[in-house]
Amino acid sequence: MATPIVRRKTTQSSQPKDPETAHSLPLNTRRLAAWATEITLVVVSGLVPFGLGVYANSRSDVNRVPLHPVLVVTERAIARPLALPVTHSIRNVAAPTNFLWLIALLAPVTLSWWQLYLLAKSGSTIPKRKFGVRVVNEQGQSPGLAAAVAREGIGRWTVPVSIAYILWRYSFAFPNLGLFTFLAVLMVLGEGIALPSRRGRRALHDWLAGTYTIDTSQALPSPTTANAEGQQQPEQLNPVSMAMLTGETTNTPNLWRRMRQNPSLTLFAVALSSMIAVLGTLVATQVYIQTQQTRREVKQINSQKFLAFVEKLSPSSGATIEERQGLILAMGSLNDTQSIQFLTDLLVKETNPILINTIQQALTSVGPKAIPELNNKNQFLAGELDSVGSNASPERELRQQRLHMNQQTINKILSVHSGQTAGLDLSRIQLGQSGTPGTSFFNLVLDNVDLSGINFKSANLNQASFKNSRFRGAGADGRWDTYDDEIADLSQAQMKQANFTDANLSRVVMNRSDLSRATLNRANLSHARLIGTDLSSTQLVGADFRSAVLENASLTGADLGDAKFNEANLSAARLTRAIAIGTQLSYANLTSTDWRGADLSGAYLDRANLSNANLSATRLTGAVLRSARLENTNLQNADLSFVDLRGANVAGADFQGAIIAPARQNPEDQFVQMPDIGSISAVVRGVDFSQAKNLDTRQLAYICTQGGIHPRCP
């Protein structure tokens, strides 16, 4: 049967009324322009408040609040699929930043749904209307909300972006986010432009939603039919009429038409699919039943063996030490919960050193699976020890010895099974040094051990040794700085006098921990979080704290020599009497920090933010403060000899008693070599001291002669 042809009317009303306003560009070009405008509106609605939030956060140093929970959840949800590092602790931001970032999150979502609503109800968003583009269904009407969601949400975005993600995730490009962005853009453009570029093709999103994209600058055909009274009524557009406006052909029926034309084939496909589903369900059920039955049989056999071992290990059995050793090792090989619990209890009851060593060997062979039971017993024994007081007594010595046996076993398991302990919960465990050498003594030693991903929250690790150990691993994907990095949690832990020399603590959470008098020389703590951490009198020589967060931390008396704090956040940290000779603090946030009496000789503080900091009585000889922010900084009695202040903002800084002009060198001094006048002539050149406070005549004379700016300079 011949396909009916709908002829376009050529009346004057079907032509554009104003030729100058007619859309002369091709339809596909206008479709792309409208789509690009829609995307631009959505992106801008998020980027503008986000950028304002970043600016507000960088300018505000007070009234900081925790990041909003919605933003925390969103950050983590985005980080995982995109292989971005996950921040496991709540960071503090400026109060306006939370509000602006919530707007940045909600505005694009709201705008996207508004555009979907317009598309569903009228077939055109505002950009589409401006470019003369409209989306209609096969009847020439507005598509409706369901079709609009299918068209935009599934066809235009979900399908092409999912294909790009799969190609990126399982290729050499992972985790390069730039390549994923390139692939996603390529797929979206290809789906929206390449497919409909040839006559007779629709884009995938139009095909899925059953919609057409038409040119509104051309009049729609309006065929009429006669009703019973002979009156002419408009007829709905059919797919053939739609093809005339979109340049598509209709020689390919859709899936529903194929099913209706071939009912036998459709019935066969449904029956075959049903049979496969039923058979698959039966097979899966049988496999599950068989697996459960095997597990029950194995558990029953192990229970029988366990009861037999317990009976033979009883004191009344008369077994020799060698036989008991064999039984203990055999029980450890069962590797089930009841045997682990029995061995853990037996460990603290046994008095024979040979059998104690055998029990520890059996539990070590079990591995990390024994840790939870040992941790429970550890906390119970620690509580018992505390209950007897601190006075020396046989009862206290006995309980301390039991605790030490437990601690030694945990130490052995962590050492032997290095790198296999991610996810272990050792929170509140007692592994700190206790006892005295010569009696019952324990000292945790985990040098060169992989402790990635262990939860040490609120644990007692005093005087432990972690030299060259790793507290962070690459995770299952084998790549660093991705969502599945295995990172230990040391927050609120007691680590007084612990040794972390050369340890890898990058990105580790150590908030409100006690690291006083600890040793972290050359340790890697980049991006670590040490909010409120006690680092008093700590050795940090050569340590890497780049981009770390140390807000409200205490570093009183710490040795920071040659340490790297580039871009670190030390807001409101206490660093009185700290030694920071040659320390790198470029771009660091040092607002409201307390450096009284500290030695910052030769430190690099270029572009650092020292607003409202207290640097009174500090030694800053030879320090680099180029372009640093020193607004309202207290520099009373500070030694600023040979400091490079070029580009620094010293508005409101207090220079009372500060040493700016270098003292004349004693010709007899053979040990201190002062730079010549030429090398110091640019120390304050171009620096504006107009708003500086408490400058005396000698300081002003030096500033004026060395090129500084002040109203009193001639």
Secondary structure, 3 states (H helix, E strand, C coil): CCCCCCCCCCCHHHCCCCHHHCCCCCHHHHHHHHHHHHHHHHHHHHHHHHHHHHHHHHHCCCCEEECCHHHHHHHHHHHCCCCCCCCCCCCEEEHHHHHHHHHHHHHHHHHHHHHHHHHHHHCCCHHHHHCCEEEEECCCCCCCHHHHHHHHHHHHHHHHHHHHHHHHHCCCCCCCHHHHHHHHHHHHHHHHHHHHHCCCCCCHHHHHHCEEEEECCCCCCCCEEECCCCCEEECCCCHHHHHHHHCCCCCCCCHHHHHHHCHHHHHHHHHHHHHHHHHHHHHHHHHHHHHHHHHHHHHHHHHHHHHHHHHHHCHHHCCCHHHHHHHHHHHHHHCCHHHHHHHHHHHHHCCCHHHHHHHHHHHHHHHHHHHHHHHHHHHHHHHHHHHCCCCCCHHHHHHHHHHHHHHHHHHHHHHHCCCCCCCCECCCCECCCEECCCCCEECCECCCCECCCCECCCCECCCCECCCCECEECCCCCCCCCCCCEECECCCCECCCCECCCCECCCCECCCCECCCCECCCCECCCCECCCCECCCCECCCCECCCCECCCCECCCCECCCCECCCCECCCCECCCCECCCCECCCCECCCCECCCCECCCCECCCCECCCCECCCCECCCCECCCCECCCCECCCCECCCCECCCCECCCCECCCCECCCCCCCCCCCCCCCCCHHHHCCCCCCCECCCCECCCHHHHHHHHHCCCECCCCC
